Amino acid sequence: LIIVLSAAAVLLLAGYLLLRSQDYNRYREVIETAVKNATGRQLTIGGDLALMVSLKPKLVVSDVTLANALWGEHPLMARIGRFEARIKLLPLVLGDLDITEIELNDAELNLETDASGRANWTLDPARTSRTDFWFINRLMLNHLSLQRLAVTHRNGRTGLTARYDLAALELTRSPAVESLSVKLAGRLNGQPAALSGQIGAMGKLFTHERFPVALEGEIAGAETKLRGEIGKILSLRDLDLEVQVKGADLALLGTGIGVRLPKTDRFDLAAQLGGSAGALTVTNVSGSTWRGTHQFQLKGEIGNLNTLADMD
């Protein structure tokens, strides 16, 4: 027994030293190829690739970029200054990818649609099979922390560009209800925004289940509540969300979400959002706005909120 335990200890120590001595930069090409096969886009790792070995190994990568769609105006869809991820080893034996923590710092995201409404965040895999990830049965994320994310959205139909600066985002897993709690704070086109609540678990991203959303907070000084589901979360399509907004100046809210709206002294509105992020439909609009001594009661629908077209 002593001999067996000693041999096991020596093997574990040898394996640990072997992992510590590896130059993981040589795996850049393997990772870049796997991502291109999975997304159809070129991933480039410009900085060092390092692995800190333990029972919860930590992967650290810097200066990562993902190419944009061929028709896009910007050459890159995403850039990450620094990426850190820590995973559990033992669940991998059972085919579960249990991510303890992900940290992202200094990231940029360029989202855009073309004149037909096609979105650059809809990825086209190089092949239809997922053989590179055949061993993953379940994906779990316990905590994600993001600091300093700049998002630019360009609407190809209208030519309008909106900018969102996310100062901080925290996602924390809630095992009891299999969801993620959300806290975010930043600015939308210069207007302050802060939301918190619950969204679906990370595993739902790849199982084609409807993705639940329950958030509330303030956007451009307006109390905002968002409840419902998203059918295709990765492409932001098939939305079914109930939104309630209540505040002072409707024009400020419009500035925040990138839509020109009239100036008001007070408003209280509710509606149902559908369609996709590139072409939002608004139905069941109801509520009131006030301007001076005048009150306007609103009912109806908007065929395309992004362009304020097809209004009734």
PLY file of the C-alpha trace (Angstrom):
ply
format ascii 1.0
element vertex 312
property float x
property float y
property float z
element edge 311
property int vertex1
property int vertex2
end_header
0.00 0.00 0.00
2.83 2.38 0.86
4.52 1.60 -2.49
1.26 2.23 -4.43
0.56 5.50 -2.61
4.14 6.66 -3.10
3.98 5.83 -6.82
0.67 7.71 -7.13
2.14 10.74 -5.36
5.17 10.70 -7.65
2.94 10.48 -10.75
0.75 13.35 -9.54
3.79 15.48 -8.82
5.30 14.63 -12.20
2.03 15.50 -13.95
1.78 18.78 -12.04
5.36 19.74 -12.95
4.77 18.73 -16.57
1.66 20.95 -16.80
3.50 23.82 -15.11
6.41 23.59 -17.56
4.29 23.63 -20.73
4.41 26.54 -23.16
0.68 26.93 -23.86
1.26 29.54 -26.55
1.86 26.67 -28.95
-1.88 25.82 -28.68
-2.93 29.17 -30.11
-3.43 27.79 -33.60
-5.46 24.83 -32.30
-7.79 27.15 -30.36
-8.11 29.63 -33.22
-9.00 26.81 -35.64
-11.59 25.34 -33.25
-13.29 28.73 -32.84
-13.33 29.33 -36.59
-14.93 25.91 -37.14
-17.54 26.68 -34.48
-18.35 30.25 -35.56
-17.07 30.77 -39.10
-15.03 33.77 -37.84
-11.29 34.22 -37.39
-10.16 34.36 -33.75
-6.74 35.89 -33.07
-4.87 35.57 -29.77
-2.35 38.40 -29.75
-1.10 38.11 -26.16
0.26 35.28 -24.03
-1.74 32.15 -23.27
-1.10 30.93 -19.71
-2.51 28.14 -17.52
-2.24 28.20 -13.74
-2.45 24.55 -12.62
-4.54 23.49 -9.58
-7.75 21.53 -8.87
-9.46 24.58 -10.39
-7.02 25.54 -13.18
-7.07 29.13 -14.37
-6.69 30.13 -18.02
-5.41 33.65 -18.73
-5.40 35.16 -22.23
-4.80 38.76 -23.36
-5.46 40.73 -26.55
-8.10 38.50 -28.16
-10.02 39.58 -31.28
-12.87 38.05 -33.30
-13.34 39.04 -36.94
-16.52 40.72 -38.16
-18.82 39.47 -40.91
-17.40 39.98 -44.41
-20.05 42.63 -45.16
-19.45 44.55 -41.90
-18.05 48.08 -41.81
-15.65 47.38 -38.92
-12.98 44.67 -39.39
-13.53 43.30 -35.87
-16.74 42.27 -34.16
-15.12 41.85 -30.75
-11.92 42.64 -28.88
-11.04 41.54 -25.32
-8.12 43.12 -23.50
-7.85 40.37 -20.87
-9.75 37.12 -20.33
-9.50 34.88 -17.25
-11.44 31.66 -16.65
-11.30 29.12 -13.83
-12.91 25.65 -14.21
-13.38 22.55 -12.06
-11.44 19.46 -13.16
-13.51 16.66 -11.60
-16.83 17.48 -13.39
-15.00 17.14 -16.73
-14.70 13.39 -16.04
-18.50 13.22 -16.18
-18.65 15.41 -19.29
-19.76 18.59 -17.46
-18.01 21.90 -18.10
-18.33 23.68 -14.74
-16.86 27.18 -15.03
-16.19 28.62 -11.58
-15.44 32.15 -12.73
-14.89 34.25 -15.84
-13.36 37.72 -15.75
-13.33 40.05 -18.76
-11.62 43.44 -18.83
-11.43 46.23 -21.42
-13.66 44.74 -24.12
-15.19 46.21 -27.27
-18.18 44.85 -29.20
-19.23 46.12 -32.63
-22.78 45.07 -33.51
-24.38 45.97 -36.81
-27.07 45.02 -39.30
-27.05 45.47 -43.06
-29.75 47.08 -45.21
-31.74 43.81 -45.26
-31.67 43.44 -41.47
-29.04 40.69 -41.39
-27.09 40.84 -38.10
-23.35 40.33 -37.69
-23.86 38.50 -34.37
-25.57 35.64 -36.23
-22.60 33.30 -36.66
-22.21 30.78 -39.49
-20.28 27.64 -38.42
-17.71 26.34 -40.89
-19.38 22.94 -40.57
-22.68 21.80 -39.12
-21.32 19.20 -36.68
-20.08 20.01 -33.18
-17.49 17.20 -33.04
-14.93 19.46 -31.38
-17.17 19.61 -28.31
-18.65 16.09 -28.32
-17.53 15.46 -24.73
-19.54 18.32 -23.17
-22.89 17.17 -21.73
-23.69 20.23 -19.65
-22.35 23.77 -19.38
-22.49 25.65 -16.06
-21.24 29.12 -15.19
-21.07 30.15 -11.53
-19.84 33.74 -11.83
-18.97 36.22 -14.57
-17.43 39.62 -13.92
-17.02 42.16 -16.70
-15.34 45.53 -16.35
-15.38 48.24 -19.03
-17.25 47.05 -22.10
-17.93 49.42 -25.01
-20.73 48.34 -27.35
-21.41 50.10 -30.65
-24.59 49.25 -32.59
-25.08 50.39 -36.17
-28.46 50.02 -37.89
-27.86 49.32 -41.58
-31.39 50.33 -42.57
-31.37 53.75 -40.94
-27.62 54.43 -40.79
-28.01 55.38 -37.11
-25.28 54.38 -34.64
-25.79 53.94 -30.88
-23.09 53.50 -28.23
-23.42 51.70 -24.92
-20.69 51.87 -22.27
-20.99 49.14 -19.66
-18.95 50.02 -16.58
-19.63 46.76 -14.72
-21.60 43.54 -15.19
-21.96 40.74 -12.64
-23.61 37.37 -13.37
-23.94 34.92 -10.48
-25.45 31.45 -10.68
-28.49 30.65 -8.55
-28.43 26.81 -8.27
-31.85 26.56 -6.58
-33.70 27.93 -9.63
-31.03 27.25 -12.30
-30.73 30.89 -13.32
-28.22 33.75 -13.27
-28.67 36.86 -11.16
-27.68 40.02 -13.04
-26.34 43.40 -11.98
-25.19 45.92 -14.57
-24.39 49.60 -14.65
-23.28 51.87 -17.47
-24.46 54.46 -19.99
-26.61 54.18 -23.11
-25.77 56.93 -25.61
-24.57 59.01 -22.68
-27.65 58.32 -20.53
-27.20 56.42 -17.22
-28.53 52.85 -17.02
-28.63 50.30 -14.19
-30.54 47.00 -14.24
-30.70 43.94 -11.99
-32.71 40.71 -11.82
-32.64 37.18 -13.19
-31.94 35.59 -16.57
-31.73 31.97 -17.75
-28.88 29.61 -16.91
-25.80 29.50 -19.16
-26.68 25.99 -20.36
-29.83 27.29 -22.08
-27.65 29.15 -24.59
-26.89 25.92 -26.45
-30.02 23.83 -25.87
-32.35 25.99 -28.00
-34.71 26.47 -25.02
-36.54 29.74 -24.57
-34.39 32.09 -22.48
-36.22 33.75 -19.55
-35.56 37.43 -18.68
-36.71 39.34 -15.58
-34.93 42.68 -15.11
-35.76 46.04 -13.58
-33.98 49.30 -12.83
-33.51 52.70 -14.47
-32.66 53.73 -18.03
-32.17 57.44 -18.74
-34.01 58.32 -15.53
-37.00 56.09 -16.38
-38.14 53.23 -14.13
-37.90 50.16 -16.36
-39.22 46.61 -16.00
-38.56 43.82 -18.50
-40.25 40.42 -18.27
-40.55 37.56 -20.75
-38.55 35.19 -22.92
-36.20 35.19 -25.90
-36.56 32.26 -28.30
-33.11 32.48 -29.90
-30.86 34.20 -27.42
-27.58 33.91 -29.36
-29.04 35.77 -32.36
-31.48 37.92 -30.30
-34.48 36.75 -32.33
-37.99 35.58 -31.48
-38.44 38.09 -28.65
-41.49 37.97 -26.40
-40.90 40.60 -23.71
-43.27 42.79 -21.72
-41.72 46.20 -20.99
-42.96 48.90 -18.60
-41.36 52.35 -18.49
-42.26 55.27 -16.24
-40.46 58.61 -15.96
-40.29 62.28 -16.87
-38.87 63.05 -20.31
-39.61 60.51 -23.03
-37.05 62.21 -25.28
-34.22 61.28 -22.87
-35.31 57.64 -22.91
-35.34 57.77 -26.70
-31.77 59.10 -26.69
-30.73 56.20 -24.49
-32.22 53.50 -26.73
-31.30 55.27 -29.97
-34.80 56.32 -31.11
-36.09 59.89 -31.56
-39.09 60.39 -29.26
-41.09 63.54 -28.31
-40.30 65.61 -25.22
-42.68 65.11 -22.30
-43.07 66.20 -18.69
-44.17 62.73 -17.57
-44.97 59.33 -19.10
-46.18 55.89 -18.02
-46.19 53.28 -20.78
-46.36 49.50 -21.26
-45.92 47.38 -24.39
-44.97 43.97 -25.75
-41.66 43.66 -27.63
-41.30 41.10 -30.41
-39.27 40.44 -33.53
-35.50 40.72 -33.24
-32.90 43.21 -32.02
-32.42 44.37 -35.62
-36.15 44.90 -36.22
-38.13 45.32 -32.99
-41.92 45.14 -33.19
-44.05 46.80 -30.50
-47.60 45.63 -29.84
-50.22 46.21 -27.13
-48.95 49.72 -26.49
-50.90 51.40 -23.69
-50.35 54.29 -21.31
-50.24 58.06 -21.06
-47.88 60.98 -21.57
-48.16 64.50 -20.20
-46.88 67.77 -21.68
-47.85 70.98 -19.88
-51.60 70.85 -19.26
-52.18 68.24 -21.98
-52.49 64.50 -21.40
-52.25 62.00 -24.27
-53.50 58.44 -23.95
-51.74 56.02 -26.27
-52.85 52.69 -27.76
-51.61 50.84 -30.80
-48.51 49.22 -32.27
-45.26 49.95 -34.12
-44.13 47.65 -36.91
-40.46 48.57 -36.57
-39.28 50.48 -33.49
-35.75 50.86 -34.90
-37.06 53.02 -37.74
-40.43 54.09 -36.22
-42.10 52.64 -39.33
-45.57 51.08 -39.74
-47.12 52.89 -36.78
-50.78 52.53 -35.88
0 1
1 2
2 3
3 4
4 5
5 6
6 7
7 8
8 9
9 10
10 11
11 12
12 13
13 14
14 15
15 16
16 17
17 18
18 19
19 20
20 21
21 22
22 23
23 24
24 25
25 26
26 27
27 28
28 29
29 30
30 31
31 32
32 33
33 34
34 35
35 36
36 37
37 38
38 39
39 40
40 41
41 42
42 43
43 44
44 45
45 46
46 47
47 48
48 49
49 50
50 51
51 52
52 53
53 54
54 55
55 56
56 57
57 58
58 59
59 60
60 61
61 62
62 63
63 64
64 65
65 66
66 67
67 68
68 69
69 70
70 71
71 72
72 73
73 74
74 75
75 76
76 77
77 78
78 79
79 80
80 81
81 82
82 83
83 84
84 85
85 86
86 87
87 88
88 89
89 90
90 91
91 92
92 93
93 94
94 95
95 96
96 97
97 98
98 99
99 100
100 101
101 102
102 103
103 104
104 105
105 106
106 107
107 108
108 109
109 110
110 111
111 112
112 113
113 114
114 115
115 116
116 117
117 118
118 119
119 120
120 121
121 122
122 123
123 124
124 125
125 126
126 127
127 128
128 129
129 130
130 131
131 132
132 133
133 134
134 135
135 136
136 137
137 138
138 139
139 140
140 141
141 142
142 143
143 144
144 145
145 146
146 147
147 148
148 149
149 150
150 151
151 152
152 153
153 154
154 155
155 156
156 157
157 158
158 159
159 160
160 161
161 162
162 163
163 164
164 165
165 166
166 167
167 168
168 169
169 170
170 171
171 172
172 173
173 174
174 175
175 176
176 177
177 178
178 179
179 180
180 181
181 182
182 183
183 184
184 185
185 186
186 187
187 188
188 189
189 190
190 191
191 192
192 193
193 194
194 195
195 196
196 197
197 198
198 199
199 200
200 201
201 202
202 203
203 204
204 205
205 206
206 207
207 208
208 209
209 210
210 211
211 212
212 213
213 214
214 215
215 216
216 217
217 218
218 219
219 220
220 221
221 222
222 223
223 224
224 225
225 226
226 227
227 228
228 229
229 230
230 231
231 232
232 233
233 234
234 235
235 236
236 237
237 238
238 239
239 240
240 241
241 242
242 243
243 244
244 245
245 246
246 247
247 248
248 249
249 250
250 251
251 252
252 253
253 254
254 255
255 256
256 257
257 258
258 259
259 260
260 261
261 262
262 263
263 264
264 265
265 266
266 267
267 268
268 269
269 270
270 271
271 272
272 273
273 274
274 275
275 276
276 277
277 278
278 279
279 280
280 281
281 282
282 283
283 284
284 285
285 286
286 287
287 288
288 289
289 290
290 291
291 292
292 293
293 294
294 295
295 296
296 297
297 298
298 299
299 300
300 301
301 302
302 303
303 304
304 305
305 306
306 307
307 308
308 309
309 310
310 311
